Amino acid sequence: MASIDPITGAPTLSTPATGSKTLGKNEFLKLLTAQLANQDPLSPTDNQAFIAQLAQFASVEQAEATNSRLDSLILAQAANNQTAVANLVGKDIVYKTDKVTLGVDGKATISGQLSGDASIVNAIITDANGKKIRTITQHDFKAGVVNFEWDGKDDAGNPVAAGDYKVQLTAADSSDHNVGIALRGRARATGITFENGIPELMLNGQRVKLSDVLEISEPTTPPNPALDNFLTALTRS
């Protein structure tokens, strides 16, 4: 931006002032030093005002130190959380979901949690476009866990492709009143991802938030008679 020199009358160029948008202890100290250097000798800064400014400077320095410590604590806490979540790999997890994964073997188990006794329970399976694939109906369940075995076929008896499908569960009692039921998934945690900025468990190829985890248990190993006989023979030899 051009301006006129009041003495020479010549145009001059001025550079707009720039500065930091933050006020830290270094900037505060510079301001305080400039104030002392440019104060009127006949009317110096009042002692009380000077002490107040020093107190402000000390407060700014303490605030910066506190923020630095808090950042360190946050990093340490994040590292601890990641370590704790890593311990879930290999565990059996029960979690909230609205999907079921149909395996390449053409089988899937649909589980729900009933809030009360139900005389009829429906599992409505749809594809990614919302098209109904299959409706499975079962009767007479007590409150608690209810399981449906899906054979991987649609309502016409045709097998469908392996993959993820949406599931909606409904239930009613003998008086045709709705009974609360929530879909649950169960799988073994095979890994953890932090890609979305938060830890998520890898379950059946799906990403599940920790807030959706309902139960965590040690993995159950199916019985292996051949292994049992081998171990028994070793102990006798």
C-alpha positions as CSV (number, residue, x, y, z in Angstrom):
1,M,0.0,0.0,0.0
2,A,1.5,3.4,-1.1
3,S,1.6,6.5,1.2
4,I,3.1,10.1,0.9
5,D,6.2,10.9,3.0
6,P,5.2,14.2,4.8
7,I,8.8,15.5,4.6
8,T,10.0,14.6,1.0
9,G,6.5,14.4,-0.6
10,A,7.6,11.1,-2.3
11,P,5.4,8.1,-2.3
12,T,6.5,5.2,-0.1
13,L,5.4,1.6,0.2
14,S,4.3,0.2,3.5
15,T,4.2,-3.4,4.4
16,P,1.1,-4.5,6.4
17,A,2.0,-5.7,9.9
18,T,1.8,-9.4,10.6
19,G,1.9,-11.2,13.9
20,S,1.1,-14.4,15.6
21,K,-2.5,-15.3,16.5
22,T,-1.4,-16.8,19.7
23,L,-0.1,-15.1,22.8
24,G,2.5,-17.2,24.6
25,K,5.1,-16.5,27.2
26,N,7.7,-15.3,24.6
27,E,5.2,-12.9,23.1
28,F,4.1,-11.7,26.5
29,L,7.8,-11.1,27.5
30,K,8.5,-9.1,24.4
31,L,5.5,-6.9,25.0
32,L,6.5,-6.3,28.6
33,T,10.1,-5.5,27.5
34,A,8.9,-3.1,24.9
35,Q,6.6,-1.4,27.4
36,L,9.5,-0.8,29.8
37,A,11.8,0.4,27.1
38,N,9.3,3.0,25.8
39,Q,7.7,4.2,29.0
40,D,7.7,7.9,29.8
41,P,10.6,8.6,32.3
42,L,8.5,11.4,33.8
43,S,5.6,9.0,34.3
44,P,6.9,5.5,34.8
45,T,4.7,2.4,35.1
46,D,3.1,2.1,38.4
47,N,4.7,-0.6,40.6
48,Q,1.4,-2.3,41.3
49,A,0.6,-2.5,37.6
50,F,4.1,-3.8,36.8
51,I,3.7,-6.5,39.5
52,A,0.3,-7.4,38.1
53,Q,1.8,-7.8,34.6
54,L,4.6,-10.1,36.0
55,A,1.9,-12.2,37.7
56,Q,0.1,-12.5,34.3
57,F,3.4,-13.6,32.7
58,A,3.9,-16.2,35.4
59,S,0.3,-17.4,34.9
60,V,0.8,-17.7,31.1
61,E,4.0,-19.7,31.7
62,Q,2.3,-22.1,34.1
63,A,-0.6,-22.5,31.7
64,E,1.7,-23.5,28.9
65,A,3.5,-26.0,31.2
66,T,0.2,-27.5,32.3
67,N,-0.9,-27.9,28.7
68,S,2.3,-29.6,27.9
69,R,1.8,-32.1,30.8
70,L,-1.8,-32.7,29.7
71,D,-0.7,-33.5,26.2
72,S,1.8,-36.0,27.6
73,L,-0.8,-37.6,29.8
74,I,-3.2,-37.8,26.8
75,L,-0.6,-39.6,24.7
76,A,0.2,-42.0,27.5
77,Q,-3.5,-42.7,28.1
78,A,-4.0,-43.3,24.3
79,A,-1.0,-45.8,24.3
80,N,-2.5,-47.6,27.3
81,N,-5.9,-47.8,25.7
82,Q,-4.4,-49.3,22.5
83,T,-2.5,-51.9,24.5
84,A,-5.7,-52.8,26.4
85,V,-7.7,-53.2,23.2
86,A,-4.9,-55.3,21.7
87,N,-5.6,-57.8,24.4
88,L,-9.0,-58.4,23.0
89,V,-7.6,-60.1,19.9
90,G,-8.4,-63.8,20.1
91,K,-11.3,-63.3,22.5
92,D,-14.9,-64.3,21.8
93,I,-17.0,-61.1,21.5
94,V,-20.8,-60.6,21.6
95,Y,-21.7,-57.3,20.0
96,K,-24.7,-55.2,18.8
97,T,-25.2,-55.3,15.1
98,D,-27.8,-55.2,12.4
99,K,-26.1,-57.7,10.0
100,V,-25.4,-61.4,9.6
101,T,-22.6,-62.9,7.6
102,L,-23.4,-65.8,5.4
103,G,-20.3,-68.0,5.0
104,V,-19.1,-69.7,1.9
105,D,-20.5,-72.9,3.4
106,G,-24.0,-71.4,3.0
107,K,-24.7,-71.3,6.8
108,A,-25.3,-68.5,9.3
109,T,-26.6,-68.2,12.8
110,I,-28.8,-65.2,13.8
111,S,-28.9,-64.4,17.5
112,G,-31.2,-62.1,19.4
113,Q,-31.8,-61.1,23.0
114,L,-35.5,-61.2,24.1
115,S,-36.6,-58.9,26.8
116,G,-39.6,-61.2,27.7
117,D,-41.4,-64.4,26.7
118,A,-42.5,-64.5,23.1
119,S,-44.9,-66.8,21.3
120,I,-43.6,-65.8,17.8
121,V,-40.3,-64.4,16.6
122,N,-39.5,-63.4,13.1
123,A,-36.1,-62.8,11.4
124,I,-36.4,-60.8,8.2
125,I,-33.3,-60.9,6.0
126,T,-32.7,-58.3,3.3
127,D,-29.8,-57.5,0.9
128,A,-27.8,-54.3,0.7
129,N,-30.6,-52.7,-1.5
130,G,-33.3,-53.5,1.1
131,K,-34.8,-56.3,-0.9
132,K,-36.3,-59.0,1.3
133,I,-34.5,-62.3,0.9
134,R,-35.9,-64.6,3.5
135,T,-38.2,-64.6,6.5
136,I,-37.6,-67.2,9.2
137,T,-40.3,-67.7,11.9
138,Q,-40.0,-69.6,15.2
139,H,-42.4,-70.0,18.1
140,D,-42.4,-70.1,21.9
141,F,-39.3,-68.7,23.4
142,K,-38.5,-67.7,27.0
143,A,-36.8,-64.4,27.7
144,G,-33.1,-64.5,26.9
145,V,-31.1,-65.6,23.9
146,V,-32.9,-66.9,20.8
147,N,-31.0,-68.4,17.8
148,F,-32.0,-68.9,14.2
149,E,-30.1,-71.1,11.8
150,W,-30.2,-69.8,8.2
151,D,-29.4,-72.3,5.5
152,G,-28.4,-69.6,3.1
153,K,-31.5,-69.9,0.9
154,D,-34.1,-67.3,0.0
155,D,-37.9,-67.8,0.4
156,A,-38.1,-69.6,-2.9
157,G,-35.4,-72.2,-1.8
158,N,-32.7,-70.8,-4.0
159,P,-29.2,-70.4,-2.4
160,V,-27.9,-66.8,-2.2
161,A,-24.3,-65.6,-2.4
162,A,-22.1,-65.5,0.6
163,G,-21.7,-62.0,2.2
164,D,-23.3,-59.6,4.7
165,Y,-27.0,-59.2,4.9
166,K,-29.3,-57.0,7.0
167,V,-31.5,-58.6,9.6
168,Q,-34.6,-57.2,11.4
169,L,-36.0,-59.1,14.4
170,T,-39.5,-58.8,15.6
171,A,-41.3,-60.6,18.5
172,A,-44.8,-60.8,20.0
173,D,-46.3,-62.5,23.0
174,S,-49.5,-64.6,23.1
175,S,-51.6,-61.5,23.3
176,D,-49.9,-60.1,20.1
177,H,-48.1,-57.4,22.0
178,N,-44.6,-56.5,20.9
179,V,-41.7,-57.9,22.8
180,G,-38.4,-56.2,22.7
181,I,-35.6,-58.1,20.9
182,A,-32.2,-56.9,19.9
183,L,-29.9,-58.5,17.3
184,R,-26.6,-59.8,18.6
185,G,-23.5,-61.0,16.8
186,R,-20.9,-63.4,18.1
187,A,-17.4,-63.8,16.7
188,R,-13.8,-64.2,17.6
189,A,-11.8,-60.9,17.4
190,T,-9.2,-61.4,14.6
191,G,-7.7,-57.9,14.7
192,I,-8.0,-54.2,15.5
193,T,-8.1,-51.2,13.2
194,F,-7.4,-47.5,14.2
195,E,-8.2,-46.2,10.7
196,N,-11.2,-44.2,11.7
197,G,-9.4,-42.5,14.6
198,I,-10.9,-44.8,17.2
199,P,-10.1,-48.5,18.0
200,E,-12.5,-50.9,16.2
201,L,-12.5,-54.7,16.5
202,M,-12.4,-56.8,13.4
203,L,-15.2,-59.4,13.8
204,N,-16.4,-61.5,10.9
205,G,-14.8,-59.1,8.5
206,Q,-16.8,-56.2,10.1
207,R,-15.5,-53.2,12.1
208,V,-17.2,-53.1,15.5
209,K,-16.9,-50.1,17.9
210,L,-16.0,-50.9,21.5
211,S,-19.3,-49.2,22.6
212,D,-21.2,-51.9,20.7
213,V,-19.4,-54.7,22.6
214,L,-21.8,-56.5,25.0
215,E,-19.7,-59.5,26.2
216,I,-16.1,-60.6,26.2
217,S,-15.1,-64.2,27.0
218,E,-12.2,-66.5,26.6
219,P,-12.3,-68.6,23.4
220,T,-13.9,-72.0,23.8
221,T,-12.0,-74.8,22.1
222,P,-14.1,-77.6,20.7
223,P,-13.3,-81.1,22.0
224,N,-10.7,-83.0,20.0
225,P,-10.8,-86.8,20.9
226,A,-7.7,-87.6,18.9
227,L,-5.7,-84.9,20.7
228,D,-7.0,-86.1,24.1
229,N,-6.0,-89.7,23.3
230,F,-2.5,-88.5,22.2
231,L,-2.0,-86.5,25.4
232,T,-3.2,-89.5,27.5
233,A,-0.7,-91.8,25.8
234,L,2.1,-89.3,26.5
235,T,1.3,-89.2,30.2
236,R,1.3,-93.0,30.5
237,S,4.6,-93.5,28.7
